[in-house]
Amino acid sequence: MKKIVSIGCIVGLLMLLVGCGSEEASSSKVEFYTDKGGENVGILNSMSDQIEKDGGVGFKTVGYTDVTSYETAVQQSLDSEKAPGLFTWWSGDKLENLVDNDLVVDLTKEWKDYYEKEGVNPELADAFTIDGKVYAAPFSVLYNGVIYNKKVFDKYNLEEPKTWDEFINVCDTLKKNNIEPIGLKNDPWASFLWFQELIGSYNPDLYLGLTSGEIKYTDPEVKKVMKIWQKKIKKGYFGEPVDPASQAKMFSEGKCAMMYEPSVASKALSKEYGMEPGKDFDIFVTPSMKEGQKQAIFFEASPIVVSKKSKQSEDAQKVMQSFYKKDVQQIFVDEAGIINTDNTKSDDPVNGSFVKEASDADKYQVMVRYYEATPSEIVTVATDELWKFFYNPTDEMIDDTLNTIQEVADGAFK
């Protein structure tokens, strides 16, 4: 009986050890928190599998779909070793706040030694640079343009506008034929999109000065742009803002002819609405309002950062050393349409060609979009005020909107 008990204890002990070993192996993967949940979780885990096949350190994706819950979960853990090794965040002052509190790792050397060598655009580092050091790398780089329904354009003998007058003619022609020229989404933050786009088309330097605090919202030049926007609203160039899914559906059905979106939206239009990129739709950059001026392309670079206090911090840096390798990033391109490096290839004639075109510095001025380029306390007020103006585009509202935003800007840019 004693022998049986002894053998049983030994077997039990071995099983316990095996179980502990499995748990240790499972927990050895770096935790990667992201607010870009949904199908991205599976794609990212496939990228991790490829990293491990290449002999690197893998990661386990923890995806959130609710931004508020995500931000709370990350912030509550960052000051301890239980923090996730990697997590996606926001550039601008939100990233700066983490840096000021010494919560993220300086990746300046990593950029030169790994990311740039794998084809990441060196200029993107500017979006993540604080006091001369780089504290993040791109999770995704999204370039915005005007996606248009080619069948609608062909029906009314319209072509991609190359000048501002041609763009206005496109809008006028569509409106006369009862086609909604430009579809809008009603997301609370989305009010800044055409504010940003029109300022960029009017004068990119005006945009840079506005977002840096060197130019006031009450500047006469900003007011001129608001008057241009006012005219476009009153002429009916913009449709009634709807939820994003309805906007895409209306576009696919030809009820609205254009929408301002990241070129990666091509993937969803193809997958969810059966539209063929290059045949059913294409994309163009909003023309400049002034001859000889570079066209403005706005981009959103969502950052990945490494937790400084996490017990996984060292391994997280190793993950990032492999994250931009060609075979890993190609998965991102094929499955999500995300193009982060020059070494990958996209078969999408809309998304792939637009990302490549955006790198033409002689033709385009590429700038960080308003949401990330502006202090968050200004963005919070501006997005609300710009919606108020959109729904009531009077001269008085122009002054009220700009004055209200400037009051906040005066405090933010002290």
C-alpha positions in Angstrom: 0.0 0.0 0.0 2.9 2.4 0.8 4.5 1.7 -2.5 1.2 2.4 -4.3 0.8 5.7 -2.4 4.4 6.6 -3.1 4.0 6.0 -6.8 0.8 7.9 -6.8 2.5 10.9 -5.1 5.3 10.7 -7.6 2.9 10.7 -10.6 1.0 13.6 -9.0 4.2 15.5 -8.4 5.3 15.0 -12.0 1.9 16.2 -13.3 2.1 19.3 -11.1 5.6 20.0 -12.4 4.4 19.6 -16.0 1.5 21.8 -15.3 3.7 24.5 -13.9 6.0 24.2 -16.8 3.2 24.7 -19.2 2.0 27.7 -17.3 5.5 29.1 -17.3 5.8 28.6 -21.1 2.5 30.2 -21.7 3.3 33.2 -19.6 6.8 33.6 -21.3 5.1 35.3 -24.2 5.1 39.1 -24.0 1.6 40.5 -23.4 0.6 42.9 -26.1 -2.4 45.1 -25.2 -4.2 46.9 -27.9 -7.4 48.9 -28.3 -7.6 47.6 -31.9 -9.4 44.4 -31.0 -11.7 42.3 -33.1 -10.1 40.4 -36.0 -6.8 42.2 -35.5 -6.2 39.9 -32.5 -6.0 36.8 -34.7 -3.8 38.7 -37.3 -1.4 39.9 -34.6 -1.1 36.4 -33.1 -0.3 35.1 -36.6 2.5 37.7 -36.8 3.7 36.4 -33.4 3.8 32.9 -34.7 5.9 34.0 -37.6 8.3 35.8 -35.2 8.7 32.6 -33.2 9.3 30.6 -36.4 12.1 33.0 -37.2 13.6 32.3 -33.8 12.4 35.5 -32.0 10.4 36.2 -28.9 6.6 35.8 -29.4 3.8 37.8 -27.9 0.2 37.2 -26.9 -2.4 39.8 -28.0 -5.0 41.1 -25.5 -7.5 43.0 -27.5 -10.0 45.6 -26.4 -12.8 47.2 -28.5 -13.9 49.8 -26.0 -11.3 52.6 -25.8 -12.3 53.9 -22.4 -12.0 50.5 -20.8 -8.7 50.0 -22.6 -7.1 53.2 -21.5 -8.2 52.6 -17.9 -6.8 49.0 -17.9 -3.4 50.1 -19.2 -3.0 53.2 -17.0 -3.8 51.2 -13.8 -1.0 48.8 -14.5 1.8 50.9 -15.9 3.4 51.9 -12.7 4.1 48.2 -11.7 5.9 45.2 -13.1 2.5 43.7 -14.0 2.2 46.2 -16.8 2.0 44.6 -20.3 5.3 44.5 -22.1 3.8 46.2 -25.2 0.8 48.3 -25.8 -0.7 50.5 -28.4 -1.3 54.2 -27.5 -1.7 57.6 -29.0 0.9 60.1 -30.1 0.9 63.7 -29.1 0.4 64.8 -25.5 -0.9 61.4 -24.4 2.4 59.8 -25.3 4.3 62.8 -23.8 2.4 62.2 -20.5 3.8 58.7 -20.3 7.3 60.0 -21.1 7.0 62.7 -18.4 6.2 60.0 -15.9 9.1 57.7 -17.0 6.7 54.9 -18.0 8.0 54.0 -21.4 11.3 52.9 -22.9 13.5 55.1 -25.1 13.6 53.4 -28.5 15.8 55.9 -30.4 18.7 53.3 -30.9 16.2 50.6 -31.9 14.9 52.8 -34.7 18.4 53.0 -36.3 19.5 49.5 -35.6 16.3 47.6 -36.5 13.1 49.5 -37.6 14.6 51.6 -40.4 16.7 48.7 -41.7 13.5 46.8 -42.2 11.9 49.6 -44.3 10.1 51.8 -41.8 10.1 55.4 -43.0 12.6 57.3 -40.9 10.5 60.4 -41.0 7.7 58.7 -39.1 9.9 58.9 -36.0 9.1 62.6 -35.7 5.5 61.6 -34.7 6.9 59.8 -31.7 9.8 62.1 -30.8 9.8 64.0 -27.5 12.8 66.1 -26.4 14.9 64.6 -29.2 14.3 61.0 -28.2 11.9 58.4 -29.9 9.6 56.6 -27.6 7.4 54.5 -29.9 7.2 52.7 -33.2 4.3 52.5 -35.6 1.6 49.9 -35.1 -0.1 51.3 -38.2 0.4 54.2 -40.5 -2.8 55.3 -42.2 -2.8 57.9 -45.0 -6.0 59.8 -45.7 -7.5 60.6 -49.1 -10.8 61.0 -50.9 -12.1 57.6 -51.9 -14.5 57.9 -54.9 -17.0 55.6 -56.5 -15.7 55.2 -60.1 -19.0 54.0 -61.5 -20.7 57.1 -60.3 -17.9 59.3 -61.7 -18.1 57.4 -65.0 -21.9 57.8 -65.3 -21.5 61.6 -65.1 -18.3 61.8 -67.1 -16.2 62.9 -64.1 -12.5 62.4 -63.6 -10.2 62.7 -60.6 -9.9 66.4 -59.9 -6.4 67.8 -60.3 -7.2 71.4 -59.4 -9.5 73.0 -56.8 -11.9 74.3 -59.5 -12.2 70.8 -60.9 -13.0 69.5 -57.4 -15.8 72.1 -57.0 -17.1 71.1 -60.5 -17.2 67.5 -59.4 -19.3 68.4 -56.3 -21.6 70.7 -58.3 -22.2 68.0 -61.0 -23.0 65.4 -58.4 -25.3 67.7 -56.5 -27.2 68.6 -59.7 -27.8 64.9 -60.3 -29.1 64.2 -56.8 -26.0 62.3 -55.8 -24.6 63.1 -52.3 -21.2 64.4 -53.2 -19.4 63.7 -49.9 -20.5 61.3 -47.3 -19.8 61.9 -43.6 -19.7 59.8 -40.5 -21.2 61.0 -37.3 -18.5 59.8 -34.9 -18.1 62.5 -32.2 -14.4 63.0 -33.1 -14.9 63.1 -36.8 -15.9 66.8 -37.1 -12.3 67.8 -37.5 -11.7 65.8 -40.7 -12.8 68.4 -43.2 -11.6 71.3 -41.0 -8.2 69.8 -41.2 -8.5 68.9 -44.9 -9.6 72.3 -46.0 -6.8 74.1 -44.0 -4.3 71.8 -45.6 -5.6 72.5 -49.1 -5.6 76.2 -48.4 -2.1 76.4 -46.8 -0.2 73.6 -45.1 1.9 76.1 -43.2 -1.3 77.6 -41.7 -2.2 74.1 -40.4 1.3 73.6 -38.9 1.1 77.0 -37.2 -2.4 76.3 -35.9 -1.5 72.9 -34.3 1.7 74.2 -32.8 0.1 77.3 -31.2 2.1 79.8 -33.3 -1.1 80.8 -35.2 -4.4 81.6 -33.4 -7.8 80.0 -34.3 -9.0 83.6 -34.6 -6.5 84.4 -37.3 -8.1 86.0 -40.4 -6.7 83.2 -42.6 -8.4 80.5 -40.5 -11.6 82.4 -40.7 -11.2 82.4 -44.5 -11.1 78.6 -44.5 -14.2 78.5 -42.3 -16.0 80.6 -44.9 -14.9 78.2 -47.6 -16.3 75.3 -45.5 -19.4 77.3 -44.8 -20.1 77.7 -48.5 -19.6 74.0 -49.2 -22.0 73.1 -46.4 -24.7 75.5 -47.6 -24.3 74.3 -51.2 -25.1 70.7 -50.0 -21.8 69.1 -50.8 -21.8 67.2 -47.6 -24.4 64.6 -46.7 -26.1 64.1 -43.4 -23.6 62.5 -41.0 -24.4 58.8 -40.4 -22.8 55.9 -38.6 -19.7 54.6 -40.3 -21.3 51.3 -41.5 -24.2 53.3 -43.1 -21.7 55.6 -44.7 -19.8 52.8 -46.4 -23.0 51.1 -47.5 -24.3 54.3 -49.1 -21.0 54.7 -50.9 -21.1 51.1 -52.2 -24.6 51.6 -53.5 -23.6 54.9 -55.2 -25.8 57.1 -53.1 -22.8 59.1 -52.1 -19.9 59.5 -54.5 -16.9 60.4 -52.2 -15.8 59.9 -48.6 -12.6 61.1 -46.8 -11.0 58.0 -45.3 -7.7 56.2 -44.8 -6.7 54.2 -47.9 -6.8 51.1 -45.9 -10.6 51.3 -46.0 -10.1 49.7 -49.4 -9.8 46.3 -47.6 -13.2 46.7 -45.9 -15.0 47.9 -49.1 -13.6 44.9 -50.9 -14.3 42.3 -48.2 -17.6 43.6 -46.8 -19.3 45.2 -49.9 -17.8 43.2 -52.8 -16.3 46.3 -54.4 -13.2 45.8 -56.5 -10.3 48.2 -55.8 -9.3 50.2 -58.9 -12.4 49.1 -60.8 -15.3 50.1 -58.5 -13.5 52.8 -56.5 -10.2 54.6 -56.3 -8.7 57.4 -54.3 -7.2 60.9 -54.8 -5.6 63.7 -52.8 -7.7 66.8 -52.3 -6.3 69.4 -54.7 -4.5 72.4 -53.4 -6.4 75.7 -53.5 -3.3 77.5 -54.7 -1.3 76.7 -57.9 2.2 75.5 -57.3 1.6 74.5 -53.7 2.2 71.0 -52.4 -0.9 68.9 -51.8 -1.5 67.9 -48.2 -1.8 64.3 -47.1 -2.7 63.7 -43.4 -1.6 60.5 -41.7 -2.4 58.8 -38.5 0.5 56.8 -36.9 -0.7 54.7 -34.1 2.2 54.0 -31.8 3.4 50.8 -30.0 5.3 51.5 -26.8 7.3 49.4 -24.4 6.5 49.5 -20.7 9.5 50.5 -18.8 8.5 49.0 -15.4 7.0 45.8 -16.8 8.9 42.6 -15.9 8.6 41.8 -19.7 10.2 45.0 -20.8 13.5 43.4 -22.0 11.6 40.7 -24.0 9.2 43.3 -25.3 12.1 45.2 -26.9 13.2 41.9 -28.5 9.7 41.5 -30.0 10.0 44.9 -31.5 13.3 44.0 -33.1 11.4 41.3 -35.1 8.1 43.0 -35.5 9.1 44.8 -38.7 10.8 41.9 -40.5 9.4 41.5 -44.0 7.7 38.1 -43.5 6.0 39.3 -40.3 4.8 42.6 -41.8 3.6 40.9 -45.0 1.0 39.1 -42.9 -0.3 42.5 -41.7 -0.4 43.8 -45.3 -2.2 40.7 -46.6 -4.7 40.3 -43.8 -5.4 43.9 -42.6 -4.1 46.1 -45.4 -1.7 47.8 -43.0 1.5 48.9 -44.8 4.2 49.9 -42.4 7.4 49.2 -44.3 8.8 49.7 -47.8 9.9 46.0 -48.0 6.4 44.6 -48.2 4.2 44.4 -51.2 0.5 45.1 -51.6 -1.7 43.7 -54.5 -4.3 46.4 -53.7 -4.2 49.0 -56.5 -5.9 51.6 -54.2 -4.3 51.1 -50.8 -0.8 50.0 -52.0 -0.4 52.7 -54.7 -1.6 55.5 -52.4 0.8 54.6 -49.6 3.6 54.5 -52.1 2.5 57.8 -53.7 2.4 59.5 -50.3 6.2 59.1 -50.1 6.7 61.6 -53.0 8.0 64.6 -51.0 8.3 66.7 -54.1 4.6 66.6 -54.7 3.0 66.1 -51.2 3.4 67.6 -47.8 2.6 64.8 -45.3 1.4 65.9 -41.9 0.1 64.3 -38.7 -3.6 64.6 -38.5 -5.3 67.1 -36.2 -6.4 64.6 -33.5 -2.8 63.7 -32.7 -1.1 67.0 -33.7 -3.1 69.1 -31.3 -3.2 69.1 -27.4 -6.0 66.8 -26.3 -7.8 69.6 -24.2 -8.1 71.6 -27.4 -9.3 68.6 -29.5 -12.0 67.8 -26.9 -13.5 71.3 -27.2 -12.8 71.7 -31.0 -14.5 68.5 -32.1 -17.7 69.6 -30.2 -17.6 73.1 -31.5 -16.9 72.1 -35.1 -20.0 69.9 -35.1 -22.0 72.8 -33.8 -20.8 74.9 -36.7 -21.5 72.2 -39.2 -25.1 72.0 -38.2 -25.5 75.8 -37.9 -23.0 77.3 -40.4 -23.7 81.0 -39.9 -21.2 83.9 -39.8 -21.9 84.3 -36.1 -21.2 80.6 -35.4 -17.9 80.9 -37.2 -16.8 83.6 -34.8 -18.2 81.7 -31.8 -16.5 78.5 -32.8 -13.1 80.0 -33.3 -13.2 82.2 -30.2 -14.3 79.2 -28.0 -11.5 77.0 -29.3 -8.9 79.8 -29.0 -9.8 80.3 -25.3 -8.8 76.7 -24.6 -5.7 77.1 -26.9 -4.5 80.1 -24.9 -4.2 77.9 -21.8 -2.8 74.9 -23.6 0.0 76.7 -25.4 1.2 78.8 -22.4 
